[in-house]
């Protein structure tokens, strides 16, 4: 490719970077490259009981000649974005959920030790080498000229004190961010927008409760995703108890079963990469 064509494409991409939201569709515009990646390579599987699992086809994405350019375009848009223009709760939550999910996918696609896809996000250290920050702690994701970590986006912003004071803190965030692992609630093919944010967060939470990987009842014992163990106070603070949080979002038949339980056990989290071959639902 000639230098002139490369320069033209660079300037063209930058010219479409929205530095501020002119209207409520700003989130959809800024995340258009990520949306295209999801449309091409995110696979959703509806379960018989209205549960949901999804997988990202990393190998197909790497074989797609457009993927790296789309990643670059998305990174450029986020690096140029002015986060002070996030005026509303809906804009802010949608923006940061998409940012987390995009950077997690981009990380797996772009950093491949030895040229191979990782088996788990913990292959990026943190457990193997405790002296090196794990992928959730690394401040390497640029938004508006500042580097953020995934933990910073999720726990520092979405679930942090500032959003709590504004009334924007949302326990449903735990069922909306995806850590590129089988044990995570599903990543969705549609990005979050101010128009769909509450509907999709609620749907993701409800459908997770219809998926045995996240919730199942055995007699009087309630088996739950470890998210309820790690972040119990978030669910309790919002609805009064874990049981009440589930009742607030679960289908009626699931809620009735949960009410009858007396014990809680937590399901071991599956940190395998969320690629199709690691899901039994995609390999039956």
BAFI-3210 file (N, C-alpha, C; in Angstrom, 3 decimals, decimal comma, padded with zeros to 6 digits):
// residues 284
n [1|2|3|4|5|6|7|8|9|10|11|12|13|14|15|16|17|18|19|20|21|22|23|24|25|26|27|28|29|30|31|32|33|34|35|36|37|38|39|40|41|42|43|44|45|46|47|48|49|50|51|52|53|54|55|56|57|58|59|60|61|62|63|64|65|66|67|68|69|70|71|72|73|74|75|76|77|78|79|80|81|82|83|84|85|86|87|88|89|90|91|92|93|94|95|96|97|98|99|100|101|102|103|104|105|106|107|108|109|110|111|112|113|114|115|116|117|118|119|120|121|122|123|124|125|126|127|128|129|130|131|132|133|134|135|136|137|138|139|140|141|142|143|144|145|146|147|148|149|150|151|152|153|154|155|156|157|158|159|160|161|162|163|164|165|166|167|168|169|170|171|172|173|174|175|176|177|178|179|180|181|182|183|184|185|186|187|188|189|190|191|192|193|194|195|196|197|198|199|200|201|202|203|204|205|206|207|208|209|210|211|212|213|214|215|216|217|218|219|220|221|222|223|224|225|226|227|228|229|230|231|232|233|234|235|236|237|238|239|240|241|242|243|244|245|246|247|248|249|250|251|252|253|254|255|256|257|258|259|260|261|262|263|264|265|266|267|268|269|270|271|272|273|274|275|276|277|278|279|280|281|282|283|284]
n.u [000,847|000,577|002,286|000,702|-001,916|-002,126|-001,912|-004,216|-006,248|-005,782|-006,332|-008,976|-010,168|-009,705|-011,216|-013,761|-013,945|-015,852|-015,621|-017,287|-020,623|-023,164|-025,772|-028,105|-027,305|-024,617|-022,969|-023,390|-022,267|-019,551|-018,709|-018,870|-016,857|-016,246|-018,777|-019,063|-017,111|-018,202|-020,592|-019,627|-018,228|-019,170|-020,986|-024,186|-026,138|-029,252|-030,808|-032,997|-034,637|-034,773|-032,377|-029,029|-026,045|-022,900|-020,253|-017,017|-015,525|-012,430|-010,439|-011,586|-011,851|-009,169|-008,465|-009,845|-009,382|-009,957|-009,992|-007,808|-007,576|-010,090|-009,887|-007,831|-009,065|-011,102|-009,647|-008,391|-010,557|-011,452|-009,189|-009,194|-011,465|-013,551|-014,211|-015,591|-017,856|-019,815|-022,804|-025,173|-026,659|-027,337|-025,775|-023,204|-022,991|-023,445|-021,289|-018,952|-019,325|-019,196|-016,572|-015,017|-015,694|-014,834|-012,003|-011,217|-011,682|-010,016|-007,529|-007,097|-006,994|-004,808|-002,537|-000,761|000,840|003,804|002,679|000,281|-003,175|-004,341|-005,158|-006,570|-007,507|-005,896|-003,468|-002,030|-000,475|-000,288|-001,437|000,270|002,673|002,934|004,155|003,789|001,427|-001,914|-004,134|-006,405|-005,576|-003,703|-002,784|-003,334|-005,039|-006,168|-008,130|-009,365|-006,810|-005,806|-004,619|-006,312|-007,219|-008,842|-010,081|-010,202|-012,095|-014,380|-014,609|-013,618|-014,956|-017,672|-018,684|-017,871|-017,278|-018,017|-020,002|-021,790|-022,563|-023,909|-026,072|-025,827|-024,628|-024,656|-025,633|-026,246|-024,265|-022,391|-023,403|-023,064|-020,539|-017,872|-015,447|-013,987|-014,192|-015,413|-016,979|-018,127|-020,993|-022,976|-021,445|-022,821|-024,154|-025,020|-024,024|-023,997|-026,217|-027,440|-030,158|-030,829|-029,783|-030,816|-032,737|-031,184|-029,252|-030,955|-032,118|-029,853|-029,159|-031,471|-031,547|-029,154|-029,802|-031,330|-029,580|-027,647|-024,964|-024,701|-026,772|-028,490|-030,852|-030,841|-032,644|-032,884|-030,801|-029,130|-027,300|-024,872|-023,299|-019,919|-019,717|-021,564|-020,417|-017,950|-018,786|-020,770|-021,684|-022,477|-024,827|-026,422|-026,548|-028,056|-030,552|-031,115|-030,678|-029,063|-030,953|-033,174|-032,232|-032,016|-034,720|-035,725|-035,027|-035,226|-037,027|-040,415|-040,828|-038,246|-037,612|-039,436|-038,434|-035,973|-036,679|-037,456|-035,127|-032,528|-029,831|-026,689|-024,426|-021,399|-020,627|-017,828|-015,753|-015,364|-012,552|-011,720|-010,960|-013,417|-014,126|-015,681|-015,118|-014,808|-017,233|-019,753|-022,292|-021,964|-020,948|-022,383]
n.v [-001,187|002,224|005,132|007,415|006,405|005,058|007,235|008,610|006,792|006,738|009,418|009,517|007,642|008,871|011,156|010,367|010,017|010,455|013,058|013,955|013,487|014,114|013,425|010,913|008,704|008,539|006,633|004,284|005,061|005,548|003,030|001,517|000,015|-002,085|-003,180|-004,266|-006,269|-007,980|-008,682|-010,238|-012,357|-013,213|-015,702|-016,676|-018,817|-019,948|-021,441|-024,217|-023,602|-020,880|-019,959|-018,692|-018,905|-017,729|-017,514|-016,453|-016,462|-016,695|-017,694|-017,560|-014,803|-014,021|-015,041|-013,414|-010,878|-008,245|-007,796|-006,787|-004,163|-003,177|-003,410|-001,571|000,800|001,002|001,272|003,730|005,517|005,395|006,307|008,951|009,946|012,071|011,698|013,333|014,103|012,323|012,513|011,458|008,876|006,580|006,849|006,775|004,266|002,468|003,176|002,471|-000,256|-001,326|-000,556|-002,101|-004,720|-004,615|-004,126|-006,435|-008,487|-007,530|-007,698|-010,484|-011,203|-009,754|-010,093|-012,810|-015,251|-016,706|-016,747|-018,068|-018,576|-017,894|-020,220|-019,492|-016,458|-016,131|-016,943|-014,749|-014,063|-013,261|-015,285|-017,419|-015,977|-014,109|-011,700|-010,085|-007,930|-009,045|-009,550|-008,079|-006,042|-004,524|-001,361|-000,397|000,275|002,585|005,414|008,408|009,503|008,637|005,905|002,983|000,269|-002,954|-003,651|-001,093|000,118|-001,464|-001,906|000,465|002,536|001,878|000,432|001,998|004,587|007,168|006,755|005,469|007,518|009,098|007,561|005,696|003,263|-000,187|-003,436|-005,220|-004,919|-006,916|-008,986|-008,165|-007,346|-009,022|-011,438|-012,871|-015,612|-018,951|-019,188|-016,703|-014,472|-014,208|-012,659|-010,277|-010,070|-007,610|-004,296|-002,307|000,420|003,771|003,529|000,836|-000,081|-000,673|-002,613|-004,679|-005,281|-006,246|-008,412|-010,002|-010,691|-012,047|-014,194|-015,448|-016,570|-018,619|-020,442|-023,195|-023,029|-020,764|-020,663|-023,034|-025,241|-027,579|-029,605|-028,272|-026,603|-023,918|-023,397|-021,238|-018,952|-017,996|-015,279|-014,254|-014,859|-013,482|-010,828|-010,299|-008,226|-006,214|-007,169|-007,581|-005,005|-003,761|-005,112|-006,223|-008,907|-011,881|-013,741|-012,055|-010,369|-012,137|-012,868|-010,445|-010,326|-012,799|-015,296|-016,194|-018,923|-019,768|-018,014|-018,896|-021,437|-020,704|-019,282|-021,309|-022,478|-023,150|-023,206|-022,113|-022,761|-022,245|-022,218|-023,585|-021,399|-021,298|-020,732|-021,127|-020,137|-018,258|-019,522|-021,256|-024,082|-024,692|-024,818|-026,985|-026,693|-025,858|-028,003|-030,295]
n.w [000,000|-000,845|000,524|000,388|000,173|002,622|004,396|003,691|004,462|007,204|007,984|007,197|008,910|011,384|011,072|011,560|014,235|017,035|019,182|021,059|022,314|020,176|020,213|021,429|020,027|019,979|021,302|019,838|017,416|018,029|018,749|016,448|014,938|016,776|017,021|014,466|014,512|016,469|015,196|013,137|014,383|016,883|018,490|019,345|021,409|021,907|024,619|025,485|027,653|027,624|028,476|027,885|026,029|024,857|022,466|021,389|018,266|018,012|016,325|013,781|013,659|013,628|011,187|009,552|007,301|007,860|010,564|012,217|011,316|012,059|014,853|015,277|014,373|016,286|018,671|018,122|018,004|020,663|022,041|021,295|022,402|024,411|027,628|029,337|028,100|028,607|029,584|030,676|032,714|031,223|028,881|030,019|031,387|029,260|027,584|029,118|029,653|027,045|026,464|028,269|027,363|024,708|024,942|026,276|024,399|022,336|023,578|023,791|021,106|020,176|021,815|021,785|023,184|022,013|019,537|019,662|020,537|023,821|026,476|028,647|030,304|032,454|031,628|031,044|033,175|036,737|038,223|037,622|037,657|040,250|040,649|038,557|037,125|036,706|033,871|034,361|035,956|034,622|033,510|030,618|028,600|026,444|026,793|025,828|025,987|028,374|030,326|031,257|033,431|033,153|035,558|036,604|034,942|035,457|038,371|039,439|038,095|036,903|039,113|041,137|043,686|042,795|040,817|042,449|044,185|042,376|041,859|039,901|040,117|039,469|040,071|038,099|036,290|036,678|035,217|032,691|031,838|030,196|030,672|028,830|029,257|029,830|032,110|032,423|032,342|029,313|026,457|024,230|020,880|020,054|020,712|023,757|024,159|024,885|024,492|024,812|027,170|029,833|029,273|028,057|030,037|032,016|030,648|030,153|032,766|033,656|031,806|032,333|034,767|033,911|033,046|033,687|034,259|035,701|037,563|039,471|040,984|043,536|045,292|048,471|048,073|046,667|043,872|042,741|040,408|040,985|041,050|042,810|045,194|045,191|044,911|046,761|048,466|046,699|045,503|047,751|048,861|046,951|046,721|049,180|049,807|048,518|047,576|047,191|045,197|043,038|042,780|041,879|039,213|037,978|036,015|036,825|037,546|038,135|040,206|042,157|042,778|043,836|046,125|047,800|048,676|051,104|051,477|050,137|047,588|045,796|042,385|040,774|039,012|035,548|033,865|031,290|027,936|026,181|023,686|020,908|020,983|023,641|024,870|025,820|024,776|022,177|020,938|020,797]
ca.u [000,000|001,418|002,245|-000,418|-003,160|-002,112|-002,211|-005,625|-007,068|-005,606|-007,073|-010,400|-010,612|-009,714|-012,262|-015,022|-013,881|-016,705|-015,000|-018,364|-021,906|-024,099|-027,098|-028,118|-026,749|-023,173|-022,322|-023,429|-021,324|-018,152|-018,388|-019,208|-015,902|-016,448|-020,043|-018,836|-016,381|-019,156|-021,530|-018,965|-017,550|-019,808|-022,017|-025,114|-026,874|-030,417|-031,101|-034,414|-035,376|-034,514|-031,032|-028,226|-024,589|-022,301|-018,824|-016,375|-014,694|-011,154|-009,704|-012,196|-011,515|-007,775|-008,409|-010,551|-008,386|-010,360|-010,060|-006,810|-007,921|-011,227|-009,361|-007,092|-010,034|-011,793|-008,687|-008,183|-011,742|-011,486|-008,064|-009,520|-012,770|-013,600|-015,167|-016,388|-019,108|-020,782|-023,661|-026,290|-026,426|-027,422|-024,581|-022,002|-022,943|-023,272|-019,939|-017,920|-019,524|-018,627|-015,114|-014,492|-015,855|-013,960|-010,594|-010,965|-011,570|-008,821|-006,368|-006,898|-006,632|-003,557|-001,399|-000,808|002,173|004,308|001,849|-000,885|-004,218|-004,271|-006,189|-007,305|-006,978|-004,866|-002,181|-001,335|000,175|-001,120|-001,466|001,540|003,708|002,224|004,892|003,389|-000,003|-002,745|-004,700|-007,433|-004,919|-002,783|-003,287|-002,779|-006,115|-006,221|-009,388|-009,208|-005,433|-005,439|-004,640|-007,168|-007,229|-010,188|-010,610|-010,513|-013,362|-015,492|-014,734|-013,325|-015,918|-019,043|-019,087|-017,106|-017,968|-018,607|-021,273|-022,692|-023,112|-024,830|-027,173|-025,588|-024,009|-025,574|-025,161|-026,408|-022,985|-021,713|-023,939|-022,954|-019,141|-017,469|-014,005|-013,442|-014,109|-016,634|-017,783|-018,720|-022,269|-022,702|-021,229|-023,907|-023,790|-025,340|-023,379|-024,873|-026,476|-028,337|-031,530|-031,118|-028,925|-031,533|-033,371|-030,214|-028,697|-031,975|-032,242|-028,662|-029,251|-032,555|-031,215|-028,106|-030,461|-031,901|-028,441|-027,136|-023,599|-024,796|-027,752|-029,300|-031,401|-030,790|-033,309|-032,951|-029,514|-029,033|-025,945|-024,760|-022,027|-019,054|-019,905|-022,316|-019,478|-016,954|-019,385|-022,015|-022,178|-023,136|-026,187|-027,135|-026,809|-029,062|-031,881|-031,308|-030,090|-028,837|-032,225|-034,040|-031,717|-032,410|-036,169|-036,020|-034,733|-035,429|-038,365|-041,204|-040,625|-036,921|-037,706|-040,158|-037,507|-034,923|-037,267|-037,576|-033,812|-032,011|-028,374|-026,062|-023,085|-020,933|-020,140|-016,452|-015,731|-014,615|-011,756|-011,324|-011,275|-014,798|-014,162|-016,742|-014,741|-014,808|-018,609|-020,486|-023,499|-021,630|-020,255|-023,258]
ca.v [000,000|003,409|006,025|008,340|005,707|004,824|008,503|008,912|005,937|007,179|010,661|009,211|006,987|009,850|012,153|009,834|009,844|011,426|013,492|014,247|012,950|015,124|012,927|009,641|007,649|008,662|005,389|003,354|005,509|005,385|001,603|000,839|-001,052|-003,219|-003,782|-005,083|-007,464|-008,865|-009,188|-011,251|-013,472|-013,607|-016,719|-016,843|-020,076|-019,903|-022,742|-024,586|-022,961|-019,447|-019,576|-018,181|-018,956|-017,164|-017,762|-015,627|-017,309|-015,974|-018,183|-016,957|-013,382|-013,882|-015,355|-012,342|-009,870|-006,915|-007,710|-005,919|-002,782|-002,815|-003,201|-000,305|001,898|001,146|001,836|005,134|006,270|005,493|007,143|010,343|010,303|012,914|011,053|014,352|014,298|011,309|013,344|010,759|007,538|005,591|006,995|006,395|002,828|001,804|003,428|001,740|-001,695|-001,624|-000,402|-003,301|-005,897|-004,471|-004,293|-007,828|-009,213|-007,055|-008,234|-011,895|-011,278|-009,065|-010,631|-014,266|-015,748|-017,695|-016,735|-018,921|-018,101|-018,370|-021,152|-018,798|-015,107|-016,192|-017,180|-013,462|-013,903|-012,913|-016,509|-018,102|-015,057|-013,122|-010,437|-009,310|-007,635|-009,855|-008,777|-007,174|-004,954|-003,766|-000,078|-000,349|000,474|004,037|006,103|009,845|009,841|008,101|004,451|002,367|-001,187|-003,517|-003,465|000,316|000,393|-002,133|-001,661|001,853|003,464|001,377|000,013|002,836|005,514|008,301|006,325|005,173|008,795|009,588|006,625|004,960|001,966|-001,228|-004,815|-005,928|-004,828|-008,207|-009,862|-007,430|-007,375|-010,379|-011,578|-013,796|-016,923|-019,753|-018,946|-015,365|-014,271|-014,136|-011,474|-010,186|-009,647|-006,184|-003,477|-001,541|001,805|004,399|003,109|-000,561|-000,466|-001,319|-003,821|-005,739|-005,708|-007,069|-009,668|-010,814|-011,212|-013,039|-015,390|-016,144|-017,357|-019,791|-021,212|-023,928|-022,596|-019,615|-020,910|-024,244|-025,601|-029,006|-029,732|-026,982|-025,935|-023,027|-023,339|-019,953|-018,481|-017,414|-013,822|-013,930|-015,009|-012,419|-009,485|-010,447|-006,965|-005,438|-007,680|-007,357|-003,573|-003,321|-005,709|-006,687|-010,238|-012,561|-014,302|-010,985|-009,897|-013,105|-012,733|-009,208|-010,419|-014,153|-015,706|-016,540|-020,309|-019,824|-017,302|-019,745|-022,474|-020,071|-018,929|-022,518|-022,990|-022,687|-023,215|-021,620|-023,210|-021,502|-023,037|-023,267|-020,558|-021,883|-019,676|-021,463|-019,097|-018,388|-019,880|-022,266|-025,454|-024,878|-024,866|-028,200|-026,302|-025,673|-029,199|-031,470]
ca.w [000,000|-000,926|001,684|000,221|000,505|004,067|005,050|003,444|005,320|008,586|008,180|007,069|010,154|012,465|010,842|012,043|015,680|017,727|020,417|021,994|021,898|019,700|020,537|022,141|019,190|019,970|021,719|018,705|016,389|018,429|018,836|015,200|014,594|017,683|016,640|013,276|014,940|017,133|014,196|012,315|015,057|018,138|018,248|020,459|021,395|022,785|025,219|025,443|028,744|027,465|028,889|026,772|026,061|023,655|022,300|020,375|017,410|017,871|015,156|012,597|013,675|013,207|009,759|008,846|006,910|008,322|012,020|012,828|011,002|012,900|016,198|015,265|014,278|017,568|019,630|017,780|018,417|022,121|022,483|020,995|022,956|025,602|028,539|030,022|027,374|029,032|030,428|031,296|033,264|030,160|028,056|030,752|031,629|027,966|027,091|029,849|029,422|025,730|026,537|028,930|026,513|023,543|025,264|026,631|023,125|021,631|024,276|023,424|019,694|019,861|022,578|021,678|023,533|021,074|018,341|019,851|021,426|025,196|026,928|029,697|030,530|033,488|030,978|030,992|034,481|037,873|039,029|037,381|038,131|041,066|040,694|037,389|037,175|035,828|032,767|034,874|036,683|033,777|033,010|029,271|027,638|026,326|026,531|026,014|026,298|029,697|030,363|032,261|033,528|033,129|036,910|036,764|034,261|036,124|039,810|039,770|037,495|036,887|040,457|042,051|044,590|042,079|040,226|043,566|044,644|041,342|041,696|038,652|040,380|039,012|040,248|036,830|035,573|036,783|034,191|031,432|031,403|029,840|030,898|027,837|029,900|029,766|033,302|032,415|031,653|027,874|025,637|023,273|019,530|019,954|021,734|024,627|023,787|025,860|024,239|025,187|028,292|030,931|028,748|027,813|031,327|032,675|029,904|030,405|034,129|033,684|031,027|033,077|035,807|033,245|032,537|034,852|034,545|036,600|038,637|039,437|042,293|043,839|046,590|049,160|047,885|045,523|043,323|042,055|039,910|042,011|041,084|044,028|046,302|045,115|044,964|047,518|049,016|045,649|045,339|049,011|049,004|045,975|046,901|050,547|049,959|047,247|047,136|046,710|043,914|042,021|042,595|041,161|037,784|037,448|035,632|038,003|037,979|038,750|041,486|043,111|043,222|044,647|047,427|048,622|049,068|052,394|051,455|048,906|047,231|044,638|041,280|040,371|037,816|034,438|033,267|029,919|026,961|025,701|022,270|020,744|021,315|025,087|025,349|025,412|024,027|020,767|020,459|020,918]
c.u [000,887|001,270|001,055|-001,743|-003,256|-002,479|-003,678|-006,533|-006,978|-006,429|-008,574|-010,940|-010,721|-010,845|-013,613|-015,021|-014,771|-016,091|-016,043|-019,649|-022,809|-025,532|-026,966|-027,557|-025,223|-022,444|-022,271|-022,425|-019,884|-017,755|-018,737|-018,180|-016,061|-017,737|-019,877|-018,078|-017,333|-020,123|-020,922|-018,599|-018,124|-020,964|-022,881|-025,897|-028,012|-030,717|-032,606|-035,234|-035,158|-033,255|-030,244|-026,749|-024,086|-020,817|-018,288|-015,411|-013,390|-010,401|-010,271|-011,868|-010,089|-007,608|-009,066|-009,566|-008,712|-010,222|-009,064|-007,074|-009,095|-010,791|-008,639|-008,031|-010,747|-010,876|-008,495|-009,356|-011,778|-010,360|-008,358|-010,770|-012,656|-014,651|-016,007|-017,702|-020,143|-021,716|-024,713|-025,868|-026,370|-026,207|-023,361|-021,906|-022,721|-021,847|-018,920|-018,096|-018,927|-017,110|-014,483|-014,542|-014,976|-012,506|-010,261|-010,790|-010,291|-007,560|-006,064|-006,435|-005,222|-002,344|-001,518|000,588|002,621|003,492|000,588|-001,911|-004,021|-005,355|-007,102|-006,701|-005,916|-003,516|-001,375|-000,674|-000,810|-001,290|-000,156|002,694|003,049|002,925|004,610|001,878|-000,771|-003,448|-005,754|-006,823|-004,034|-003,427|-002,688|-003,820|-006,463|-007,614|-009,168|-007,811|-004,960|-005,552|-005,463|-006,891|-008,671|-010,846|-011,000|-011,835|-014,544|-015,650|-014,506|-014,354|-017,343|-019,558|-018,397|-017,948|-018,644|-019,950|-022,270|-023,359|-024,120|-026,078|-027,055|-024,986|-025,029|-025,003|-025,327|-025,160|-022,270|-022,218|-023,888|-021,521|-018,747|-015,958|-013,376|-013,265|-015,454|-017,554|-018,459|-020,150|-022,010|-022,409|-022,320|-023,432|-024,082|-024,637|-024,429|-025,012|-027,340|-029,785|-031,827|-030,496|-029,686|-032,190|-032,369|-029,563|-029,678|-032,102|-031,044|-028,715|-030,301|-032,150|-030,043|-028,722|-031,182|-030,818|-027,737|-025,694|-023,593|-025,763|-028,425|-029,737|-031,387|-031,366|-033,428|-031,640|-029,517|-027,572|-025,838|-023,363|-021,228|-019,109|-020,635|-021,466|-018,529|-017,546|-020,696|-022,569|-022,878|-024,593|-027,027|-027,490|-027,928|-030,453|-032,128|-030,739|-029,850|-030,155|-033,129|-033,547|-032,146|-033,905|-036,519|-035,872|-035,022|-036,853|-039,097|-040,939|-039,262|-036,960|-038,390|-039,244|-036,444|-035,443|-037,292|-036,229|-033,356|-030,497|-027,872|-024,685|-022,685|-020,276|-018,723|-016,475|-014,853|-013,888|-011,242|-011,755|-012,664|-014,869|-015,103|-016,368|-014,757|-016,202|-019,272|-021,691|-023,216|-021,010|-021,083|-023,452]
c.v [001,242|004,268|006,972|007,681|005,458|006,096|008,854|008,095|006,345|008,430|010,412|008,576|007,996|010,853|011,679|009,628|010,867|011,816|013,821|013,632|014,093|014,725|011,556|008,479|007,665|007,384|004,397|003,759|005,242|003,913|000,832|-000,230|-002,285|-003,948|-004,693|-006,358|-008,464|-009,486|-010,332|-012,508|-013,876|-014,547|-016,860|-018,147|-019,985|-021,302|-022,977|-023,868|-021,449|-019,004|-019,138|-018,430|-018,298|-017,455|-016,824|-016,506|-016,562|-016,422|-017,615|-015,467|-013,151|-014,194|-014,270|-011,206|-008,479|-006,719|-006,722|-004,449|-002,312|-002,572|-001,863|000,884|002,116|001,737|003,328|005,983|006,450|006,377|008,618|010,835|011,127|012,349|012,067|014,623|013,233|011,945|012,574|009,393|006,510|005,650|006,414|004,886|002,074|001,968|002,533|000,229|-002,105|-001,545|-001,646|-004,490|-005,815|-004,762|-005,721|-008,672|-008,822|-007,624|-009,659|-012,020|-010,757|-009,607|-012,148|-014,809|-016,865|-017,777|-017,555|-018,255|-018,675|-019,418|-020,504|-017,414|-015,093|-016,597|-015,892|-013,106|-013,439|-014,105|-017,264|-017,277|-013,949|-011,778|-009,570|-009,132|-008,552|-008,955|-007,791|-005,939|-004,073|-002,473|000,172|-000,070|001,960|004,542|007,578|010,271|009,349|006,586|003,939|000,874|-001,664|-003,392|-002,011|000,683|-000,191|-001,690|-000,205|002,833|002,930|001,014|000,847|003,836|006,663|007,926|005,959|006,449|009,365|008,714|005,795|003,578|000,861|-002,614|-005,634|-005,827|-006,171|-009,214|-009,222|-007,325|-008,826|-010,495|-012,637|-015,209|-017,632|-019,449|-017,600|-015,394|-013,948|-012,728|-011,461|-009,674|-008,171|-005,425|-002,798|-000,118|002,440|003,948|001,721|-000,979|-001,202|-002,616|-004,960|-006,201|-006,617|-008,419|-010,580|-011,452|-012,316|-014,329|-016,157|-017,040|-018,571|-020,727|-021,879|-023,586|-021,464|-019,831|-022,253|-024,564|-027,113|-029,200|-028,368|-026,203|-025,160|-022,952|-022,099|-019,721|-017,826|-015,898|-013,403|-014,086|-013,818|-011,031|-009,479|-009,111|-006,108|-005,868|-007,428|-005,888|-003,098|-003,844|-006,269|-008,056|-010,811|-013,113|-013,222|-010,415|-010,841|-012,996|-011,511|-009,358|-011,785|-014,336|-016,248|-017,962|-020,486|-019,172|-018,167|-020,845|-021,897|-019,749|-020,131|-023,054|-022,376|-022,570|-022,700|-022,255|-022,507|-022,430|-022,614|-022,506|-021,202|-020,770|-020,038|-020,345|-019,333|-018,563|-021,072|-023,667|-025,727|-024,921|-026,160|-027,859|-026,109|-026,932|-030,465|-032,139]
c.w [000,000|000,302|001,602|000,601|002,005|004,818|004,888|004,358|006,778|008,873|008,099|008,340|011,282|012,317|011,360|013,558|016,357|019,056|021,472|021,460|021,461|020,037|021,185|021,320|019,172|020,346|020,558|017,636|016,794|018,466|017,562|014,815|015,484|017,344|015,426|013,619|015,590|016,130|013,392|013,103|016,417|017,823|019,502|020,289|022,414|023,304|025,285|026,509|028,770|028,197|027,662|027,035|024,783|023,660|021,235|019,592|017,106|016,633|013,865|012,521|013,207|011,723|008,907|008,555|007,443|009,828|012,607|012,519|011,849|014,343|016,284|015,218|015,603|018,620|019,379|018,245|019,935|022,644|022,284|021,708|024,240|026,560|029,316|029,315|027,705|030,057|031,210|031,815|032,147|029,239|028,752|030,943|030,316|027,465|027,788|029,750|028,082|025,752|027,150|027,972|025,269|023,900|025,681|025,370|022,393|022,258|023,834|021,976|019,426|020,610|022,636|021,952|022,595|019,809|018,453|020,760|022,826|025,452|027,958|029,874|031,629|032,914|030,836|032,327|035,543|038,805|038,874|037,923|038,940|041,146|039,470|037,412|036,233|034,819|033,248|035,546|035,810|033,266|031,627|028,191|027,580|025,961|026,833|026,408|027,652|029,668|031,542|032,305|033,402|034,502|037,151|036,124|035,034|037,573|040,192|039,261|037,622|038,283|041,533|042,822|043,858|041,473|041,322|044,055|043,657|041,204|040,438|038,884|040,177|039,227|038,975|035,959|035,581|035,748|032,805|030,928|031,167|029,876|030,002|028,398|029,832|030,946|033,348|031,887|030,187|027,363|024,583|021,924|019,301|021,069|022,607|024,091|024,872|025,699|024,783|026,511|029,397|030,478|028,613|029,118|032,063|031,982|030,152|031,786|034,212|032,972|031,646|034,149|035,226|032,706|033,704|035,196|035,583|037,759|038,408|040,864|042,429|045,236|047,249|049,045|046,568|045,088|042,442|041,500|041,028|042,045|042,359|045,284|046,341|045,351|045,741|047,989|047,969|045,489|046,589|049,173|048,082|046,287|048,296|050,831|048,566|046,699|046,546|045,382|042,799|041,733|041,759|039,650|037,170|036,938|036,853|038,485|038,627|040,122|042,538|043,650|044,163|046,044|048,361|049,096|050,389|052,421|050,111|048,764|045,937|043,626|040,930|039,052|036,757|033,696|031,876|028,975|026,373|024,182|022,096|021,205|022,818|025,707|024,901|024,530|022,531|020,147|020,626|019,560]
res [x|x|x|x|x|x|x|x|x|x|x|x|x|x|x|x|x|x|x|x|x|x|x|x|x|x|x|x|x|x|x|x|x|x|x|x|x|x|x|x|x|x|x|x|x|x|x|x|x|x|x|x|x|x|x|x|x|x|x|x|x|x|x|x|x|x|x|x|x|x|x|x|x|x|x|x|x|x|x|x|x|x|x|x|x|x|x|x|x|x|x|x|x|x|x|x|x|x|x|x|x|x|x|x|x|x|x|x|x|x|x|x|x|x|x|x|x|x|x|x|x|x|x|x|x|x|x|x|x|x|x|x|x|x|x|x|x|x|x|x|x|x|x|x|x|x|x|x|x|x|x|x|x|x|x|x|x|x|x|x|x|x|x|x|x|x|x|x|x|x|x|x|x|x|x|x|x|x|x|x|x|x|x|x|x|x|x|x|x|x|x|x|x|x|x|x|x|x|x|x|x|x|x|x|x|x|x|x|x|x|x|x|x|x|x|x|x|x|x|x|x|x|x|x|x|x|x|x|x|x|x|x|x|x|x|x|x|x|x|x|x|x|x|x|x|x|x|x|x|x|x|x|x|x|x|x|x|x|x|x|x|x|x|x|x|x|x|x|x|x|x|x|x|x|x|x|x|x|x|x|x|x|x|x]
***
